[in-house]
Amino acid sequence: MERVHYQQEQMLDELKDLVEKNLFTEKETKQIMKKRTAFESSLVRRVAKKADYLRYAAYEMGLEQLRRKRVARMELAPGPATVSDYALVRRQFHIFERAVKKFKSDVGLWVQYIQVAKGEGARALVGRITARALQLHPNKPALFILGASHELDQHSPSAARMLLQRGIRLNPESMDMWKEYVKMELGFIESLRRRWDVLGIKLSPEGTLEDRSEAIVGKRIEEEGTKEEAEYESEDDVGVAARRKVMEGGIVESVISSAGRAIPRLEMFEWIKEVICNYPSPESLRRKLLEHLYEELRCTLPRDAGAVVFVASRMLSEGVAGKALVDGLQTANEEIVARIRAGDIGETLWTAYRAFVQEWCAREMDSSLKGYLTGSLEAERAR
């Protein structure tokens, strides 16, 4: 029980401060002391459970929310920070620290600890927790993804990139890792594009740097930025070439190719396509990346029936209608039929073709299009 008494002593100053600020009454602080003592007693028993730690942490989170609401309602004048301003949050961290030391193998507990620290804005602590968790669990992609997200929040794309690359080396078959890597590189392109838009900088068709800021504001803008941005904004030929390659999706294309080699499955390409289509990139970049994706899929899975249908359906994007729908269905149908007639895949492609026709005929569309698809299917069946 010595540990419990020690923790009780540590509470006294913060509880006294809460009363002096009129945030809690004497009666409430006595109840807090009683509740905490019960939690501490449950943690020092012979077999403490993870649920005991989580309940204790949840209680402290509730107290902190209540404290903040009362501070806002009372409109306390800003002043020097006192012990109670951070004690409740510090106690949450202390509880999680004790929990992860006892349950080192529980990845979910580490993730919760990271998320709580992140939610409280403890940026340095998030980095330290993530590093410790990764040392213990290098085969858990979720931890690498959380760590990379933290680095991006700190405007450090290079550190995020290195972390994801390390995670991929250790977990090359994790689709989540590759998906996040593609998303991160797309985000890096977008951040550079927006910054250059603000500065009035663009790439000419020849790949040289055009800076319109001088014409706009009458003088050169003093550039400030990160190390990564400085590298890409250098005026020499190497810098221009690197900038052009990045903005045209060269790095993303390389990641797509590497992902296809690491996980040569249709699901991998479907996931990456979803990321590319949903990310707010310029249409020209999205189209270029999708073309590269389809070409990589053709090379990686040349005799996979699902891949053949997937590539053939490339023009049938979500919400396609009118002439684009007609052209897309015709192109897809002709490509699939051509591969069936080539005879290099077999029955699986015929089954996939039948499913393709049935799926589109079940949708709301012109009856003549349905007739075209079913007629083509019957014609191939009769061959």
VOKOLMI-858053 format. One line per field, with one value per residue (C-alpha): chain; y negated, z, x negated; residue in three letters; residue number from 1. Coordinates in steps of 0.25 Angstrom, whole numbers, always signed. Example, Ala and Ser with C-alpha at 12.3 -4.5 7.8 and 13.67 -1.06 7.14 Angstrom:
% VOKOLMI-858053
cadena: c(A,A) .
Y: c(+18,+4) .
Z: c(+31,+29) .
X: c(-49,-55) .
residuo: c(ala,ser) .
num: c(1,2) .
***
This chain:
% VOKOLMI-858053
cadena: c(A,A,A,A,A,A,A,A,A,A,A,A,A,A,A,A,A,A,A,A,A,A,A,A,A,A,A,A,A,A,A,A,A,A,A,A,A,A,A,A,A,A,A,A,A,A,A,A,A,A,A,A,A,A,A,A,A,A,A,A,A,A,A,A,A,A,A,A,A,A,A,A,A,A,A,A,A,A,A,A,A,A,A,A,A,A,A,A,A,A,A,A,A,A,A,A,A,A,A,A,A,A,A,A,A,A,A,A,A,A,A,A,A,A,A,A,A,A,A,A,A,A,A,A,A,A,A,A,A,A,A,A,A,A,A,A,A,A,A,A,A,A,A,A,A,A,A,A,A,A,A,A,A,A,A,A,A,A,A,A,A,A,A,A,A,A,A,A,A,A,A,A,A,A,A,A,A,A,A,A,A,A,A,A,A,A,A,A,A,A,A,A,A,A,A,A,A,A,A,A,A,A,A,A,A,A,A,A,A,A,A,A,A,A,A,A,A,A,A,A,A,A,A,A,A,A,A,A,A,A,A,A,A,A,A,A,A,A,A,A,A,A,A,A,A,A,A,A,A,A,A,A,A,A,A,A,A,A,A,A,A,A,A,A,A,A,A,A,A,A,A,A,A,A,A,A,A,A,A,A,A,A,A,A,A,A,A,A,A,A,A,A,A,A,A,A,A,A,A,A,A,A,A,A,A,A,A,A,A,A,A,A,A,A,A,A,A,A,A,A,A,A,A,A,A,A,A,A,A,A,A,A,A,A,A,A,A,A,A,A,A,A,A,A,A,A,A,A,A,A,A,A,A,A,A,A,A,A,A,A,A,A,A,A,A,A,A,A,A,A,A,A,A,A,A,A,A,A,A,A,A,A,A) .
Y: c(+0,-9,-12,-16,-26,-32,-35,-41,-51,-54,-59,-69,-81,-80,-78,-89,-98,-94,-98,-111,-114,-111,-101,-89,-89,-83,-72,-69,-68,-58,-50,-51,-46,-34,-30,-31,-23,-12,-12,-12,+0,+8,+5,+10,+23,+36,+37,+24,+23,+14,+10,+5,-5,-9,-12,-20,-28,-30,-36,-46,-50,-53,-61,-69,-72,-77,-86,-92,-94,-101,-110,-114,-117,-125,-133,-133,-144,-138,-137,-129,-114,-107,-92,-89,-94,-82,-72,-64,-62,-59,-48,-42,-41,-35,-24,-20,-20,-10,-2,+0,+4,+15,+19,+17,+26,+19,+11,+5,+0,-7,-13,-18,-25,-31,-37,-42,-49,-54,-60,-68,-74,-67,-66,-62,-52,-46,-44,-37,-28,-24,-21,-12,-5,-3,+3,+14,+16,+14,+23,+14,+5,-3,-9,-13,-20,-27,-31,-36,-44,-51,-55,-61,-68,-74,-78,-68,-60,-55,-49,-43,-37,-31,-25,-19,-14,-7,-1,+4,+11,+18,+21,+21,+29,+19,+12,+2,-3,-4,-11,-22,-23,-27,-36,-43,-46,-51,-60,-65,-69,-76,-84,-88,-92,-101,-108,-111,-116,-126,-130,-131,-120,-110,-100,-104,-93,-92,-89,-103,-112,-123,-133,-142,-148,-160,-164,-163,-170,-178,-171,-158,-150,-145,-131,-123,-108,-95,-88,-79,-91,-98,-86,-85,-100,-102,-109,-99,-89,-77,-85,-88,-74,-68,-78,-74,-60,-61,-70,-61,-49,-42,-38,-33,-25,-19,-15,-9,+0,+4,+7,+16,+24,+26,+30,+35,+36,+29,+24,+16,+8,+6,+0,-10,-14,-17,-26,-33,-35,-41,-50,-65,-65,-72,-64,-63,-57,-48,-43,-41,-33,-24,-21,-17,-8,-1,+1,+7,+16,+21,+25,+30,+39,+41,+54,+50,+50,+40,+31,+31,+27,+16,+10,+11,+4,-8,-18,-14,-23,-26,-34,-32,-35,-39,-37,-35,-23,-17,-19,-13,-1,+2,+1,+10,+20,+20,+22,+33,+41,+39,+46,+57,+60,+59,+72,+69,+69,+79,+81,+71,+59,+64,+65,+51,+46,+52,+45,+32,+32,+36,+25,+14,+20,+19,+4,-7,-10,-10,+3,+2,+3,+15,+21,+18,+25,+37,+39,+39,+49,+58,+57,+61,+73,+78,+77) .
Z: c(+0,+0,-14,-12,+0,-9,-20,-10,-5,-20,-21,-10,-17,-29,-21,-12,-25,-31,-18,-18,-32,-28,-39,-30,-16,-3,-4,-19,-16,-5,-14,-25,-14,-10,-25,-28,-16,-21,-35,-29,-20,-32,-39,-28,-26,-30,-44,-49,-62,-74,-72,-58,-65,-75,-66,-57,-70,-74,-60,-61,-75,-70,-59,-69,-78,-66,-61,-75,-76,-62,-66,-79,-71,-60,-71,-62,-65,-72,-63,-59,-60,-47,-43,-46,-60,-65,-54,-59,-73,-67,-58,-71,-77,-64,-64,-79,-76,-65,-73,-85,-76,-71,-84,-94,-104,-105,-118,-116,-102,-109,-120,-109,-102,-115,-118,-104,-105,-119,-115,-103,-113,-106,-119,-113,-105,-117,-124,-112,-110,-124,-125,-112,-118,-131,-124,-118,-129,-143,-150,-147,-159,-151,-142,-154,-160,-147,-146,-160,-158,-146,-154,-165,-154,-151,-165,-167,-179,-180,-166,-170,-183,-176,-165,-176,-184,-172,-169,-183,-182,-170,-174,-190,-191,-183,-193,-182,-182,-197,-198,-187,-195,-208,-200,-193,-207,-213,-201,-203,-217,-213,-202,-212,-223,-213,-208,-222,-226,-214,-219,-233,-238,-248,-258,-272,-283,-285,-270,-266,-255,-257,-245,-247,-233,-238,-248,-238,-226,-233,-225,-222,-211,-200,-200,-187,-186,-181,-186,-195,-202,-204,-210,-221,-223,-226,-239,-245,-256,-246,-237,-248,-253,-239,-237,-250,-247,-234,-239,-250,-240,-243,-228,-227,-240,-234,-221,-230,-237,-224,-218,-230,-229,-214,-214,-228,-225,-232,-218,-216,-230,-226,-213,-219,-230,-219,-212,-225,-229,-216,-214,-218,-228,-242,-252,-261,-250,-246,-261,-262,-250,-253,-267,-260,-250,-262,-269,-257,-255,-269,-267,-253,-255,-270,-269,-257,-261,-251,-255,-270,-266,-256,-267,-278,-269,-267,-274,-266,-254,-243,-248,-263,-272,-286,-297,-288,-282,-296,-300,-287,-288,-303,-300,-288,-295,-307,-299,-291,-303,-310,-298,-298,-313,-311,-302,-293,-280,-280,-273,-262,-272,-278,-263,-260,-274,-270,-256,-263,-272,-261,-252,-263,-267,-253,-253,-257,-272,-286,-290,-303,-296,-288,-301,-307,-295,-294,-309,-309,-297,-305,-317,-310,-303,-317,-323) .
X: c(+0,-12,-10,+4,+0,-11,+0,+9,-2,-5,+10,+11,+5,+13,+26,+23,+20,+34,+41,+33,+38,+52,+52,+56,+62,+55,+66,+63,+48,+50,+58,+47,+37,+46,+48,+34,+30,+39,+33,+19,+22,+27,+14,+5,+12,+5,+12,+16,+24,+23,+37,+33,+23,+33,+44,+34,+30,+44,+48,+36,+40,+54,+49,+40,+52,+60,+49,+48,+63,+63,+51,+58,+71,+64,+56,+44,+33,+21,+9,-3,-1,+1,+0,+15,+14,+6,+7,+19,+13,+0,+7,+14,+0,-5,+6,+3,-12,-10,+0,-9,-21,-12,-6,-17,-11,+2,+1,+15,+11,-1,+8,+18,+6,+1,+15,+17,+4,+6,+20,+14,+4,-8,-16,-30,-23,-16,-30,-36,-24,-24,-39,-38,-26,-33,-45,-36,-26,-34,-24,-12,-8,+2,-9,-18,-5,-2,-17,-17,-4,-10,-22,-13,-6,-19,-22,-33,-30,-45,-43,-30,-35,-47,-38,-28,-40,-46,-32,-31,-44,-40,-26,-26,-13,-5,+5,+8,-6,-7,+6,+2,-11,-4,+5,-7,-14,-1,+0,-14,-12,+1,-6,-17,-7,+1,-11,-16,-2,-4,-18,-14,-23,-20,-27,-27,-25,-40,-42,-48,-44,-34,-33,-21,-23,-32,-22,-11,-17,-28,-39,-45,-38,-48,-46,-45,-42,-47,-59,-51,-45,-58,-64,-53,-53,-67,-70,-80,-77,-77,-67,-58,-58,-55,-44,-38,-39,-32,-21,-18,-16,-30,-31,-17,-19,-31,-23,-12,-23,-29,-16,-12,-25,-24,-9,-5,+9,+21,+26,+13,+16,+30,+26,+16,+27,+36,+26,+22,+37,+41,+29,+31,+20,+21,+28,+16,+8,+19,+20,+5,+4,+16,+10,-3,+5,+12,-1,-7,+4,+4,-11,-9,+3,+4,+12,+21,+36,+40,+28,+32,+47,+41,+32,+43,+53,+43,+52,+64,+62,+72,+84,+80,+92,+96,+86,+75,+83,+85,+71,+66,+75,+71,+56,+57,+66,+57,+44,+50,+55,+42,+35,+45,+43,+28,+30,+18,+25,+36,+50,+47,+48,+61,+66,+61,+67,+81,+80,+77,+89,+98,+93,+95,+109,+114,+112,+121,+117,+122,+128,+120,+107,+112,+116,+102,+95,+104,+104,+89,+89,+98,+90,+77,+84,+89,+74) .
residuo: c(met,glu,arg,val,his,tyr,gln,gln,glu,gln,met,leu,asp,glu,leu,lys,asp,leu,val,glu,lys,asn,leu,phe,thr,glu,lys,glu,thr,lys,gln,ile,met,lys,lys,arg,thr,ala,phe,glu,ser,ser,leu,val,arg,arg,val,ala,lys,lys,ala,asp,tyr,leu,arg,tyr,ala,ala,tyr,glu,met,gly,leu,glu,gln,leu,arg,arg,lys,arg,val,ala,arg,met,glu,leu,ala,pro,gly,pro,ala,thr,val,ser,asp,tyr,ala,leu,val,arg,arg,gln,phe,his,ile,phe,glu,arg,ala,val,lys,lys,phe,lys,ser,asp,val,gly,leu,trp,val,gln,tyr,ile,gln,val,ala,lys,gly,glu,gly,ala,arg,ala,leu,val,gly,arg,ile,thr,ala,arg,ala,leu,gln,leu,his,pro,asn,lys,pro,ala,leu,phe,ile,leu,gly,ala,ser,his,glu,leu,asp,gln,his,ser,pro,ser,ala,ala,arg,met,leu,leu,gln,arg,gly,ile,arg,leu,asn,pro,glu,ser,met,asp,met,trp,lys,glu,tyr,val,lys,met,glu,leu,gly,phe,ile,glu,ser,leu,arg,arg,arg,trp,asp,val,leu,gly,ile,lys,leu,ser,pro,glu,gly,thr,leu,glu,asp,arg,ser,glu,ala,ile,val,gly,lys,arg,ile,glu,glu,glu,gly,thr,lys,glu,glu,ala,glu,tyr,glu,ser,glu,asp,asp,val,gly,val,ala,ala,arg,arg,lys,val,met,glu,gly,gly,ile,val,glu,ser,val,ile,ser,ser,ala,gly,arg,ala,ile,pro,arg,leu,glu,met,phe,glu,trp,ile,lys,glu,val,ile,cys,asn,tyr,pro,ser,pro,glu,ser,leu,arg,arg,lys,leu,leu,glu,his,leu,tyr,glu,glu,leu,arg,cys,thr,leu,pro,arg,asp,ala,gly,ala,val,val,phe,val,ala,ser,arg,met,leu,ser,glu,gly,val,ala,gly,lys,ala,leu,val,asp,gly,leu,gln,thr,ala,asn,glu,glu,ile,val,ala,arg,ile,arg,ala,gly,asp,ile,gly,glu,thr,leu,trp,thr,ala,tyr,arg,ala,phe,val,gln,glu,trp,cys,ala,arg,glu,met,asp,ser,ser,leu,lys,gly,tyr,leu,thr,gly,ser,leu,glu,ala,glu,arg,ala,arg) .
num: c(1,2,3,4,5,6,7,8,9,10,11,12,13,14,15,16,17,18,19,20,21,22,23,24,25,26,27,28,29,30,31,32,33,34,35,36,37,38,39,40,41,42,43,44,45,46,47,48,49,50,51,52,53,54,55,56,57,58,59,60,61,62,63,64,65,66,67,68,69,70,71,72,73,74,75,76,77,78,79,80,81,82,83,84,85,86,87,88,89,90,91,92,93,94,95,96,97,98,99,100,101,102,103,104,105,106,107,108,109,110,111,112,113,114,115,116,117,118,119,120,121,122,123,124,125,126,127,128,129,130,131,132,133,134,135,136,137,138,139,140,141,142,143,144,145,146,147,148,149,150,151,152,153,154,155,156,157,158,159,160,161,162,163,164,165,166,167,168,169,170,171,172,173,174,175,176,177,178,179,180,181,182,183,184,185,186,187,188,189,190,191,192,193,194,195,196,197,198,199,200,201,202,203,204,205,206,207,208,209,210,211,212,213,214,215,216,217,218,219,220,221,222,223,224,225,226,227,228,229,230,231,232,233,234,235,236,237,238,239,240,241,242,243,244,245,246,247,248,249,250,251,252,253,254,255,256,257,258,259,260,261,262,263,264,265,266,267,268,269,270,271,272,273,274,275,276,277,278,279,280,281,282,283,284,285,286,287,288,289,290,291,292,293,294,295,296,297,298,299,300,301,302,303,304,305,306,307,308,309,310,311,312,313,314,315,316,317,318,319,320,321,322,323,324,325,326,327,328,329,330,331,332,333,334,335,336,337,338,339,340,341,342,343,344,345,346,347,348,349,350,351,352,353,354,355,356,357,358,359,360,361,362,363,364,365,366,367,368,369,370,371,372,373,374,375,376,377,378,379,380,381,382,383) .
***
